[in-house]
């Protein structure tokens, strides 16, 4: 189990960040991903795996006027 956006989330062992994004329908174009407080660049999402107890934050940015 990991923490995803401050909630407990059960994922399969060795799940990648990209897989979690897809499973949770994060479809926004501008996403910021932090794993245990460290920003993970989008080109690393498919190869970065999460482990038991990790804290994953997936945030979407949007503009307004």
Residue pairs with C-beta under 8 A, 6 or more apart in sequence:
1 8
1 9
1 10
1 11
1 52
1 53
2 8
2 9
2 11
2 50
2 51
2 52
2 53
2 54
2 55
2 56
3 9
3 53
3 54
3 55
3 56
4 20
4 24
4 56
4 57
4 58
5 56
5 57
5 58
5 59
6 57
9 20
9 56
11 19
11 20
11 23
11 50
13 52
14 49
15 49
15 50
16 45
16 46
16 47
16 48
16 49
16 50
17 33
17 35
17 40
17 44
17 45
17 46
17 48
17 49
17 50
17 56
17 58
18 45
18 46
20 50
20 56
20 58
21 31
21 33
21 45
21 58
24 58
26 58
26 60
28 60
28 61
28 62
30 60
30 61
30 62
31 42
31 58
31 59
31 60
31 61
32 39
32 57
32 58
32 59
32 60
32 61
33 39
33 40
33 42
33 45
33 56
33 57
33 58
33 59
34 40
34 55
34 56
34 57
34 59
35 48
35 50
35 54
35 55
35 56
35 57
36 54
36 55
37 55
40 48
50 56
